[in-house]
Amino acid sequence: MAKANFILTFRDTATRRLAGIDTQFFECRSYHNGNPDSLCVFEDHRYKVTIWGDAAQASQNTQMINDIIIQSAHSYWGRSWVCFDKQERVLTAATDKLGLFPIHSYITDDFCILASSRKELISCLPQKPRVNPQAMLQMLCFSQVLDSSSIFAGVDHHEGGTKILVSANGELSVQVNRENALFTGEVTDFDDALDAFVAAVKSSLDHSPEAIISLSGGLDSRLILAAALSCGYKVTGLSYGSEGSSDIVIARALAAAAKIPLFTSRSRENQCKWQASKRIAEHGMGEVALHHGHALIDEDLITQTMRRSVITGTGAETYRAFYYDRGMPGFSLFGYKALTDRFLPHAKRYIREEFGKTATPLKNALPGHAAQINSWLENVLTQHENNQLSAASYLDNFYLKVRVPRMVAAGQQLLDDFYDRSHPFLDQNVVHYAGNLPAHMKLGSTFHRKAIEKLSPKLASITWDKTSQPLKSGISIRARYPGLASRLGMAPAWGKQSGAIFNYSAWLQAQDTSIVGKVLQTVGVEATSATQAVNILMSSPVATHVQGFATIWSYFLTESTNAAQPVNNIGALA
């Protein structure tokens, strides 16, 4: 496959000045498909500028180039950039505002690498990279890293809104613009939010030839499809999952109702699982667990659909996140700033409980690390406090700034060697108008459900995997308020009520759990304690989660050291 762009600078160790700059801009897979709006390259006698990201945001390119040349550039929506000043021998770069198209760096006394892909960055290193035990433990606890580190020691993952400078003497400086909250509690209405979303989908399709919409049994992709149909587009669908899973069944029904072609898996799970593990390890570089790598399970499906643009629902859960899905009656009060002091502790509790689904079993199994695990989360919770926000806006900002760029988007970055990707839910206008809807419009996925019913009644008549009923049938109390249902002794409806995409548990049951013990020892647990911890974790609800990461990390860990295998040898330890 084609490679991601990167810049490699070498230093003269005696003078510590840049001895040479290799400004190689390898074309990404996403640019290899010929979509000119995915990549913009400008070069004159002094500057070489490369801009990449969501093709739907390419209208910013001219302004970005002008800003870069007059040295007033910053972060932009959906587009990251890097510039080499040939005269001053200076490199500057910036990630997009939300960190959907990140920049990674690796700095030593001898060289500096900036890369749009950790995979390509690691392949440039002159020596084997070491894994980062602290980042690995965070991944196990929270399904993501909570700071700018990665699972490879020395490799930084720069967050959204970051500007980077590599000076003529090879020194790197980083400036993070943690600007005001994206959601302010300003009251917007449904019609404006829907109009903004339809316009964003139209822009994605206008700039993405032969686009594919990733369809599932949920609401995000169905809303994208409804918006596309309302604009008169005939798109193609793509669905991941085992034959008979709810996602495939519902995706087929949606495609039939929309009269569009649908790509689905042709392989049996047991024929592709271990090859899939290698792909997920190689392209996710350790930050996507096996059970989150649906898109890379079936190699034949990739071959059929690659080099096209995928319109994804990335970030859509911001407008119907876990706290809305399980919100108690009265949650709308969280949207009033005057009540922030009363409800902010409850908002933080929601976040702790959500992260606690994986963190609590880890703390039980590793009591010696419990204080550290707690402090990681508490530091992030405090960092995002803002006295001007309502409790609801605090939750929404936290989700978009913390959960989306390192966990949600990681699954999409997994696609970058195969597809372009466009994210209409994270268009600037959509973030504003949908993000600032009153809380009652987000409870029970109200915005999604109402929008689909308005745009495409025929798609609203198809079953929804949360209720196993037609979407237009509405939502029951136990599904709208599962927390309340549980307290009242009713059976709560948490998440989808039907079959999973793939039976990952069956995959992992056949694997030796010793790799889990090895991972725990890597993060600093003594061998005896690791054995006890494995027994606790493998009998807990997070067994699949822990094994999913351990399986991926097995491709990087050696038998006896904390060194990683080179990426081009990935799979050697399978």
Secondary structure as UniProt FT lines:
FT   STRAND          6..11
FT   TURN            13..15
FT   STRAND          18..22
FT   HELIX           29..32
FT   TURN            36..38
FT   STRAND          39..43
FT   STRAND          47..53
FT   HELIX           55..60
FT   HELIX           61..69
FT   TURN            70..71
FT   TURN            77..78
FT   STRAND          79..85
FT   TURN            86..89
FT   STRAND          90..94
FT   TURN            97..98
FT   STRAND          103..107
FT   STRAND          111..115
FT   HELIX           118..124
FT   STRAND          130..131
FT   HELIX           133..142
FT   TURN            153..154
FT   STRAND          155..158
FT   TURN            160..161
FT   STRAND          162..166
FT   TURN            168..169
FT   STRAND          172..176
FT   HELIX           190..206
FT   TURN            209..210
FT   STRAND          212..214
FT   HELIX           220..230
FT   TURN            231..232
FT   STRAND          236..238
FT   TURN            243..244
FT   HELIX           246..258
FT   STRAND          262..263
FT   HELIX           269..284
FT   TURN            285..286
FT   HELIX           290..292
FT   HELIX           294..296
FT   HELIX           299..305
FT   STRAND          309..311
FT   TURN            314..315
FT   HELIX           316..319
FT   HELIX           322..325
FT   TURN            329..330
FT   HELIX           331..335
FT   HELIX           337..339
FT   HELIX           340..365
FT   HELIX           367..369
FT   HELIX           370..383
FT   TURN            387..388
FT   HELIX           391..398
FT   HELIX           399..408
FT   HELIX           409..413
FT   TURN            414..418
FT   STRAND          420..422
FT   HELIX           424..426
FT   HELIX           428..435
FT   HELIX           439..441
FT   HELIX           443..445
FT   HELIX           446..455
FT   HELIX           457..460
FT   STRAND          463..464
FT   TURN            465..468
FT   STRAND          469..470
FT   HELIX           471..473
FT   HELIX           477..480
FT   HELIX           482..487
FT   TURN            488..489
FT   HELIX           504..509
FT   HELIX           514..522
FT   TURN            523..524
FT   HELIX           527..538
FT   TURN            541..542
FT   HELIX           543..553
FT   TURN            554..556
FT   STRAND          563..564
FT   HELIX           567..569
FT   TURN            570..573
//
